[in-house]
Amino acid sequence: MKTDSILYRLFKTFPGIFFELIGEGSTECDSDRFTSVEVKQTAFRIDGVFLPDPAEPNAPIYFSEFQFQSDANLFARFFAEIFVYLAKTDFDNDWRGVIVWASRSLEPDLPVRYWELLESRRVQRIYLDELFTMPQPSIGISLVSLIVEPQPNAAMAAKQLVARTRQELDDDSIKREILELIETIIIYKFPKLGRMEIEQMLELGELKQTKVYQEAKLEGKLEGKLEGKLEGKLEAVSRLLELGLTAEQIAIALSLDLNLVQQTIQSSN
C-alpha cells in the first residue's frame, strides 16, 4: 500500500488534518504551503514540508516523515535532511519535526546523540495505530486512522466514515474529496476487488449522481486528451531516474512540475 503517497495527498488537500494530528489546531495552516522537497546535491528527500508565509517570520517550518517500516537509521537521516535543507535555503524561521509512525513497534531505540532533540518540544512522534483509542475522533483523524486499520475491520470503518462524512459535512467539494480519499485507501487495502465492487461496498453509487461529482467528471473529460500525455510522461520518470538524471533535470526534460516528479519518484520507491 502506497501509504506515503496517500498521506502526502491527504495533507496536501487538507493541511488542517496535519495540524489537528499534532494538536496545534487547524487554524495553524491558514498560510502554510505543504510540499515534498529534494535537497540538492544529496540523496535526501523529505516526505513533507509545511512552509509558512514569508510574511510570517515567527511561524515555524514543519518537517514531516512518514514511516511504515523498520528503519534503524531513521533518526540520523531525518535530522540530516532537516539541517542540510536549512543550510541550503534562505529561511530564518524556527523549525519543528514530526515523525508519523504506522505503529510504535516500528520505532527504533532512541540514539543517545539525539536525546535532547527527541525529548524536547521540537520533535513530535505520532503513532497512527494509537489514534483508535481517541474518544470521538474528528473525520480528519478518522481518515488518517483508516490508513492503518486492519483489513478485517477496514470495510466497516470505511462505511461508518462515509456515513459521517455525508452527515456532518455541508461543503459538497470537500465531501467529495474526503469520499474519494476513503475510496482510494480501501482500493489499496483490497487490491483484488474492482472499483465497482469497492463502490458497492461503501455504497458510493449515489456519489456519482451528485452535481459536484458530475461537474468534476465533465472537467475530467475536457482534460482527457492531456491525461494520456501526462501518464506517458510519468511512466518515463523512473526510466530517466535510472539513467542518473536528478528530479530537477527530469522536470525540465518532460515539462512537468517538480513537485509532481518528486511525488512520482517517492511513490515508486
C-alpha positions, 0 to 999 in steps of 0.5 A: 500500500502506497501509504506515503503517497496517500498521506502526502495527498491527504495533507496536501488537500487538507493541511488542517488534518496535519495540524489537528494530528499534532494538536496545534489546531487547524487554524495553524495552516491558514498560510502554510504551503505543504510540499515534498522537497529534494535537497540538492546535491544529496540523496535526501528527500523529505516526505513533507514540508509545511512552509509558512508565509514569508510574511510570517517570520515567527511561524515555524517550518514543519518537517514531516516523515512518514514511516511504515517500516523498520528503519534503524537509521531513521533518526540520523537521516531525518535530522540530516535532511532537516539541517542540510535543507536549512543550510541550503535555503534562505529561511530564518524561521524556527523549525519543528519535526514530526515523525508519523509512525504506522505503529510504535513497534516500528520505532527504533531505540532512541540514539543517545546523540539525539536525546535532547532533540527527541525529548524536547518540544521540537520533535513530535512522534505520532503513532497512527495505530494509537489514534483508535483509542481517541474518544470521538475522533474528528473525520480528519483523524478518522481518515488518517486512522483508516490508513492503518486499520486492519483489513478485517475491520477496514470495510466497516470503518470505511462505511461508518466514515462515509456515513459521517462524512455525508452527515456532518459535512455541508461543503459538497467539494470537500465531501467529495474529496474526503469520499474519494480519499476513503475510496482510494485507501480501501482500493489499496487495502483490497487490491483484488476487488474492482472499483465497482465492487469497492463502490458497492461496498461503501455504497458510493453509487449515489456519489456519482449522481451528485452535481459536484461529482458530475461537474468534476467528471465533465472537467475530467473529460475536457482534460482527457486528451492531456491525461494520456500525455501526462501518464506517458510522461510519468511512466518515463520518470523512473526510466530517466531516474535510472539513467542518473538524471536528478528530479530537477533535470527530469522536470525540465526534460518532460515539462512537468512540475517538480513537485509532481516528479518528486511525488512520482519518484517517492511513490515508486520507491 
